[in-house]
Amino acid sequence: MWTPTTFRRLLGSSSPSAQQWWQSQQEDAPVTVNTRALIDKVLARYSGEFTVFRELLQNSDDAGCDAAEIRFETAAFLRLKPGEGMKAGAAMLPDLKTTNVSQWTFRNHGKLFIKQDWDRLPVIASGNPDPQKVGAFGVGFYSLFSVTESPYVSSGGKEMKFSWKDENQLCYRIRDLPGTATTDLWTTFKMPLREAAPMPPVSEFMQFLASSITFMVQLKDVTVFFDGCRVGQIAKSLGQSQVTPIPTELERSSPEKNMLVKSVQQYSVTIEAEVMLPPCDSTQMRETKVDLVVFTAEVDVTVSEKLSRELNRCMQKDPPSRLKYSLIYTGKDEYDQSCINEQEHSPEFPSPFRGLRADLDGATHTRVFVGHATAQTTGIGGHMASWFIPTVERECIDLVDRNVAIWNRELLYVGGFLCRVVYELELSEVQRLWEEAAAGIPQSPKLHDQYFLYLLKFFTIHRSTPSTKVAEWLAHSFYGCSALPLKVLSSIGVRGAPDVRAFDPVLAKFLKSLPMLSEDVTQNCAHFIAQLPDRHKIRTITPSDVLEYLCHHVLGTEELVACLRWWITPRNDSSSRTADLLDVAALRGTGGTMRLASITCFIDPKVLGLHIPPNGPLPLSLIPA
């Protein structure tokens, strides 16, 4: 029979004698690691595409490099003597879909390895100690073992090569390069492939590079080669930054006061791409570009000593004292142009910028970036990037560890806050367009409605995956960072959402001054309207709304007819309040304003219509025909 005594005997450690025994041991046996299994089963197992290049690109950006090259090389090309590669490069390349390559070579230009870099490289989990850098876990380099058995690194006059000894022990050798190589400003990673295979499809790989380079801080140019021939290139340039005003009613501090938004900047990003056209002619390159706008919040960080200590335990470095949170916002004009550009590309060879376009149809493609894109979707129409603490493989942001979850949740508050700032800024432009239309300034039909519809679709917060909490916390911040309700465009301009009503085609005929959504917005943004929190709700029009409106507005004849027809419809529950309607409704008659409650007679056109002039004068108790 199992009793508490039985458990104590089995555990043993709770007894004083057992505790003395454990404490008396002078020699502890170290835990051993099967390095081969650790790397093959854990560190080199990533679910995302192009993981090796993702990690190398991120390391390059952390190192302050401005350019990188990715080279796919066949066995025949590698057998050529130095200097013969360029001579051998032909305009017409073999079929890249079927031609096997034997080695991947990655090179970055800029800061060379120093002693600390060489010391960290062969130590698993020795991450970058700089709080401002993305790299934290010190395992990204070991993703190279997913494709190679013996990676090679050269930089700053030294070279290091890894190899396996006795199948389970990973070893390395490091030595100085010949003196002539010390002036080379390129750091090179060579990966002889474990199994020869074709290079990734050029169009997909260029899409990956275009999205990867977007949020990079230093890296601005990536070129792809096949056997020395350029097959693609991505280059990024930044415009001048501008200060974005932050509405005073928005709360800049995160819920637990760990983060404070100091300012918001916006700047343009132009990404240009050159991609080799099929059929594999390296002299025929298609040039295209995309213009984006990035909004970035500058954030001061102040965490408690306890939280800082716990975060250091997870990452082996302190959290940053300041950070940035960025959002790609694609304006309506840029979005429309990107759709046109997309149609110019064939389905077999799509635009390299497809992954950067705003996602207005459910937000299933926009990602949270931690340097590079993770598998986590944002739930809104644009990509977001910040100093999130991810899971080790950087596929998702960590929302499991209690202290890390606090950090990431505080960051998501900043994300929702930034979205609200951008929403308010773009809404001011919508208001300007509405005012121009109201003043009779010529513009495209319903231009303000089109812009507002796009704005709502962009910031409709859909379910995020794999974690639904990301979208939930973004929504909580977006709607909760201000004590004032969300503003929306109504039929009479921008108003607070609770003061606006959903469009009703019948009621719109006589409630012409009641703030109401447009028909397009009501129909096409039903999800946005439905998800509004209670204090931001846009309600349908009720009889009470009608009575309140009639208290302050006099109706014309056609408007009154529309009102009475609506009032007597069977589906309307207002019949019990007919006396209230008669008290407040008024008609603009020929002799002045006529209250419905004062009308006791009407003209029967069949009897007296020909004898009484329609333009009066008539008593206010008589309603004309």
HUMO-V214449 format. One record per residue. RES is the residue in one letter. SS is DSSP state (2 for helix, 1 for strand, 0 for the rest). PHI is phi as a letter, one per 20 degrees, with the letter a starting at -180 (none if undefined). D_CENTER is the distance of its C-alpha to the mean C-alpha in Angstrom with 2 decimals. Layout:
res ss phi d_center
RES SS PHI D_CENTER
RES SS PHI D_CENTER
This chain:
res ss phi d_center
M 0 none 58.08
W 0 e 54.84
T 0 c 55.32
P 2 g 53.63
T 2 f 56.45
T 2 g 55.59
F 2 f 51.99
R 2 f 53.25
R 2 f 55.62
L 2 f 52.96
L 2 f 50.49
G 0 m 53.25
S 0 f 50.99
S 0 e 51.69
S 0 e 55.35
P 2 g 56.71
S 2 f 58.35
A 2 f 55.15
Q 2 f 53.31
Q 2 f 56.16
W 2 f 56.01
W 2 f 52.31
Q 2 f 52.86
S 2 e 55.92
Q 0 f 54.33
Q 0 e 54.54
E 0 c 52.72
D 0 d 49.31
A 0 e 48.30
P 0 f 44.97
V 0 f 42.20
T 0 e 41.87
V 0 c 38.87
N 0 e 39.00
T 2 g 36.89
R 2 f 36.85
A 2 f 35.62
L 2 f 33.01
I 2 f 31.51
D 2 f 31.96
K 2 e 30.93
V 2 c 28.14
L 2 f 27.02
A 0 d 26.99
R 0 d 25.54
Y 0 c 21.87
S 0 e 20.33
G 0 f 17.70
E 0 f 18.84
F 0 l 20.04
T 2 f 19.93
V 2 g 22.85
F 2 f 21.37
R 2 g 18.02
E 2 f 20.16
L 2 f 22.51
L 2 f 19.98
Q 2 f 18.43
N 2 f 22.02
S 2 f 22.86
D 2 f 20.23
D 2 g 21.38
A 0 e 24.89
G 0 n 24.29
C 0 f 24.99
D 0 d 24.39
A 1 b 25.02
A 1 b 25.15
E 1 c 27.08
I 1 c 26.79
R 1 c 30.14
F 1 d 31.20
E 1 c 34.98
T 0 e 37.68
A 2 f 40.80
A 2 f 42.96
F 2 f 40.91
L 2 f 41.03
R 0 f 44.82
L 0 f 45.22
K 0 f 46.70
P 0 g 44.66
G 0 n 44.51
E 2 e 45.20
G 2 f 41.60
M 2 f 41.17
K 2 f 44.56
A 2 f 43.73
G 0 f 40.44
A 0 d 41.08
A 0 f 39.31
M 1 e 39.30
L 0 e 37.54
P 0 f 38.15
D 0 f 35.92
L 0 f 32.80
K 0 f 32.03
T 0 c 35.31
T 0 e 36.35
N 1 f 35.91
V 1 d 34.82
S 1 d 36.31
Q 1 b 34.22
W 1 d 30.76
T 1 c 30.92
F 1 d 28.12
R 1 c 29.02
N 1 c 27.35
H 1 d 29.04
G 0 q 29.32
K 0 f 30.05
L 0 e 32.50
F 0 f 32.98
I 0 d 35.07
K 2 g 37.19
Q 2 f 34.52
D 2 f 32.20
W 2 f 35.09
D 2 f 35.99
R 2 f 32.55
L 2 g 32.04
P 0 e 34.69
V 0 d 33.81
I 0 f 31.38
A 0 m 28.86
S 0 e 29.79
G 0 e 26.38
N 0 f 25.68
P 0 f 27.12
D 0 f 25.35
P 0 f 23.04
Q 0 e 20.89
K 0 e 20.25
V 0 f 17.63
G 0 g 20.41
A 0 c 22.10
F 0 e 23.76
G 0 m 25.94
V 0 c 25.64
G 2 g 23.33
F 2 g 26.45
Y 2 f 28.03
S 2 f 25.56
L 2 f 27.95
F 2 f 30.54
S 2 f 28.73
V 0 c 30.27
T 1 c 33.17
E 0 e 36.09
S 0 b 36.80
P 0 f 34.08
Y 1 c 35.48
V 1 c 34.21
S 1 c 35.94
S 1 a 35.21
G 0 l 37.38
G 0 n 40.70
K 1 c 40.07
E 1 b 39.12
M 1 c 38.28
K 1 c 38.61
F 1 d 37.86
S 1 b 40.06
W 1 e 41.04
K 1 c 44.44
D 0 l 46.11
E 0 m 42.98
N 0 d 41.53
Q 1 d 41.66
L 1 e 39.15
C 1 c 40.91
Y 1 b 40.21
R 1 c 42.37
I 1 c 41.75
R 1 b 44.03
D 1 e 44.39
L 0 f 43.97
P 0 g 46.83
G 2 g 47.16
T 2 f 46.11
A 2 e 42.58
T 0 f 41.83
T 0 e 40.89
D 0 f 38.05
L 0 e 34.73
W 1 d 32.74
T 1 e 31.69
T 1 c 32.11
F 1 d 31.07
K 1 d 33.19
M 1 c 32.61
P 1 f 35.62
L 1 f 34.27
R 1 f 35.79
E 1 b 35.96
A 1 f 35.90
A 1 b 33.40
P 1 f 31.92
M 0 f 28.98
P 0 g 25.57
P 0 g 25.36
V 2 g 24.82
S 2 f 22.34
E 2 f 20.05
F 2 f 20.47
M 2 f 19.67
Q 2 f 16.37
F 2 f 15.59
L 2 f 16.86
A 2 f 15.02
S 2 f 11.53
S 2 f 13.17
I 2 f 14.72
T 2 g 11.91
F 0 e 11.20
M 0 f 14.81
V 0 e 17.08
Q 0 d 20.40
L 0 f 20.20
K 0 c 20.37
D 1 b 22.44
V 1 c 22.68
T 1 d 25.66
V 1 d 26.59
F 1 c 30.29
F 1 c 32.48
D 0 l 35.95
G 0 n 35.70
C 1 d 34.57
R 1 f 31.28
V 1 d 29.21
G 1 a 25.88
Q 1 b 24.29
I 1 c 20.92
A 1 c 21.22
K 1 c 18.91
S 1 c 20.26
L 1 d 19.04
G 0 e 20.46
Q 0 f 22.02
S 0 f 19.93
Q 1 c 20.71
V 1 f 20.79
T 0 d 18.84
P 0 f 21.06
I 0 d 20.08
P 0 g 21.96
T 0 f 24.72
E 0 f 24.29
L 1 e 20.92
E 0 e 21.45
R 0 e 20.15
S 1 e 21.19
S 0 f 19.35
P 0 g 21.51
E 0 e 23.43
K 0 m 23.68
N 0 e 22.24
M 1 c 19.80
L 1 c 20.55
V 1 f 18.45
K 1 e 20.95
S 1 a 19.43
V 1 c 16.53
Q 1 d 16.73
Q 1 c 15.43
Y 1 b 16.34
S 1 e 16.34
V 1 c 15.55
T 1 d 17.81
I 1 d 17.56
E 1 d 20.82
A 1 c 21.79
E 1 c 25.27
V 1 c 25.75
M 1 f 29.17
L 1 e 30.35
P 0 f 32.21
P 0 e 34.90
C 0 l 34.13
D 1 d 35.62
S 1 f 34.34
T 1 e 35.94
Q 1 d 33.85
M 1 d 30.30
R 1 e 27.93
E 1 d 26.12
T 1 b 22.93
K 1 b 20.23
V 1 c 17.06
D 1 d 16.38
L 1 c 13.03
V 1 d 12.61
V 1 d 10.79
F 1 d 11.31
T 1 c 12.25
A 1 e 13.93
E 1 e 17.04
V 1 c 17.88
D 1 e 21.32
V 1 d 21.74
T 0 c 24.94
V 0 d 25.39
S 0 f 28.65
E 2 f 30.93
K 2 f 30.56
L 2 f 26.75
S 2 f 26.92
R 2 f 29.57
E 2 f 27.69
L 2 f 24.53
N 2 f 26.94
R 2 f 28.52
C 2 f 25.30
M 2 d 24.26
Q 0 m 27.66
K 0 a 26.47
D 0 f 25.88
P 0 f 22.54
P 0 f 21.81
S 0 e 23.43
R 1 b 20.65
L 1 b 17.02
K 1 c 14.09
Y 1 c 10.63
S 1 d 8.55
L 1 c 6.10
I 1 e 6.71
Y 1 d 8.70
T 0 e 10.93
G 0 f 14.15
K 2 f 16.43
D 2 f 18.91
E 2 f 16.59
Y 2 f 15.14
D 2 f 18.78
Q 2 f 19.86
S 2 f 17.36
C 2 f 18.75
I 2 f 22.19
N 2 f 21.58
E 2 f 20.31
Q 2 f 23.60
E 0 f 25.55
H 0 d 24.54
S 0 f 26.33
P 2 g 24.75
E 2 f 26.31
F 2 c 24.79
P 0 f 21.40
S 0 f 19.53
P 0 f 17.94
F 0 d 14.94
R 2 g 14.32
G 2 f 11.17
L 2 e 9.67
R 0 f 10.70
A 0 g 8.97
D 0 d 9.41
L 0 d 11.85
D 0 d 13.84
G 0 o 12.56
A 0 l 8.85
T 0 e 10.25
H 0 d 8.79
T 0 e 4.99
R 1 c 4.91
V 1 e 5.46
F 1 d 7.66
V 0 c 11.13
G 0 m 12.65
H 0 d 11.82
A 1 f 9.48
T 1 e 10.58
A 1 e 11.48
Q 1 f 9.43
T 1 e 7.12
T 0 e 4.93
G 0 n 7.56
I 0 d 6.45
G 0 e 6.66
G 0 c 3.92
H 0 f 2.16
M 1 c 3.45
A 1 b 7.05
S 0 a 10.26
W 0 e 13.62
F 0 f 12.93
I 0 e 16.04
P 1 e 15.51
T 0 f 18.21
V 0 g 20.71
E 0 e 19.50
R 0 l 15.89
E 0 e 14.76
C 0 b 13.52
I 1 e 13.32
D 0 e 16.84
L 0 d 17.54
V 0 d 21.17
D 0 g 22.97
R 2 g 23.92
N 2 f 23.55
V 2 f 20.34
A 2 f 18.90
I 2 f 20.10
W 2 g 18.29
N 2 f 14.90
R 2 f 15.50
E 2 f 16.46
L 2 f 13.28
L 2 f 11.31
Y 2 f 13.84
V 2 g 12.89
G 2 f 9.23
G 2 f 10.91
F 2 g 13.47
L 2 f 11.37
C 2 f 10.00
R 2 f 13.73
V 2 f 14.93
V 2 f 13.09
Y 2 g 14.27
E 2 f 17.74
L 2 f 17.89
E 2 f 17.16
L 2 f 19.51
S 2 f 22.20
E 2 f 22.07
V 2 f 22.48
Q 2 f 25.42
R 2 f 26.95
L 2 f 26.93
W 2 f 28.50
E 2 f 31.16
E 2 f 32.05
A 2 f 32.49
A 2 f 34.60
A 0 e 36.69
G 0 n 37.38
I 0 f 35.62
P 0 f 35.11
Q 0 a 31.60
S 0 g 30.06
P 0 g 30.81
K 0 l 28.45
L 2 g 26.02
H 2 f 24.81
D 2 f 24.24
Q 2 f 22.22
Y 2 f 19.88
F 2 f 19.62
L 2 f 19.05
Y 2 f 16.09
L 2 f 14.69
L 2 f 15.24
K 2 f 13.71
F 2 f 10.38
F 0 d 10.46
T 0 f 12.24
I 0 e 10.98
H 0 e 11.92
R 0 f 13.01
S 0 e 10.68
T 0 c 12.38
P 0 f 14.30
S 0 e 14.19
T 0 f 14.27
K 2 f 14.53
V 2 g 10.88
A 2 f 10.52
E 2 f 14.08
W 2 f 13.73
L 2 f 10.85
A 2 f 13.24
H 2 g 16.18
S 2 f 15.02
F 2 g 13.91
Y 2 e 17.35
G 2 d 19.32
C 0 f 18.78
S 1 c 21.49
A 0 f 24.99
L 0 e 24.98
P 0 f 23.75
L 0 f 20.87
K 1 e 22.27
V 1 c 22.30
L 1 e 24.29
S 1 d 27.62
S 0 f 30.71
I 0 d 32.09
G 1 o 29.06
V 1 f 26.29
R 1 b 27.31
G 1 f 26.17
A 2 g 24.92
P 2 f 27.99
D 2 e 30.30
V 0 d 28.92
R 1 d 30.04
A 0 f 28.83
F 0 f 30.54
D 0 c 33.96
P 0 f 35.89
V 0 f 39.28
L 2 f 38.70
A 2 f 37.06
K 2 f 40.55
F 0 c 42.05
L 0 e 39.32
K 0 f 38.42
S 0 d 37.60
L 0 e 35.63
P 0 f 31.90
M 1 c 30.35
L 0 f 27.13
S 0 f 27.67
E 2 f 28.53
D 2 f 25.53
V 2 f 23.05
T 2 f 25.05
Q 2 e 25.12
N 2 e 21.66
C 0 c 19.59
A 2 f 21.63
H 2 f 18.77
F 2 f 17.38
I 2 f 21.01
A 2 f 21.89
Q 2 e 19.20
L 0 g 20.19
P 0 f 21.85
D 2 g 25.61
R 2 f 25.92
H 2 d 23.58
K 0 f 25.19
I 0 d 26.26
R 1 e 29.58
T 0 f 31.86
I 0 f 35.01
T 0 d 37.95
P 2 g 41.68
S 2 f 41.33
D 2 f 38.82
V 2 f 41.34
L 2 f 44.21
E 2 f 42.38
Y 2 f 41.56
L 2 f 45.19
C 0 f 46.45
H 0 d 45.14
H 0 c 45.32
V 0 e 48.31
L 1 e 47.91
G 0 e 49.48
T 2 f 51.56
E 2 f 48.90
E 2 f 46.36
L 2 f 48.92
V 2 f 49.77
A 2 f 46.10
C 2 f 45.90
L 2 f 49.08
R 2 f 48.11
W 2 f 44.84
W 2 f 46.79
I 0 e 49.28
T 0 f 46.97
P 0 g 47.54
R 0 f 43.88
N 0 e 43.82
D 0 e 44.92
S 0 e 46.26
S 2 g 49.92
S 2 f 50.97
R 2 d 49.87
T 2 f 51.88
A 2 f 54.02
D 2 f 50.96
L 2 f 49.98
L 2 f 53.47
D 2 f 53.44
V 2 d 50.32
A 0 f 50.15
A 1 c 51.87
L 1 d 52.83
R 1 e 53.22
G 1 e 56.81
T 0 f 59.35
G 0 e 61.15
G 1 p 58.14
T 1 e 55.67
M 1 d 56.86
R 1 f 55.76
L 2 f 55.74
A 2 f 57.64
S 2 e 60.49
I 0 e 60.99
T 0 d 64.05
C 1 c 65.09
F 1 b 63.75
I 0 e 65.48
D 0 e 66.37
P 0 f 66.21
K 0 f 68.81
V 0 d 71.38
L 0 d 70.83
G 0 g 68.08
L 0 e 70.56
H 0 d 72.49
I 0 d 69.73
P 0 f 67.81
P 0 f 64.03
N 0 e 63.41
G 0 m 65.60
P 0 f 66.43
L 0 c 65.83
P 0 f 65.91
L 0 f 62.55
S 0 e 63.63
L 1 d 63.78
I 1 e 60.75
P 0 f 61.32
A 0 f 61.29
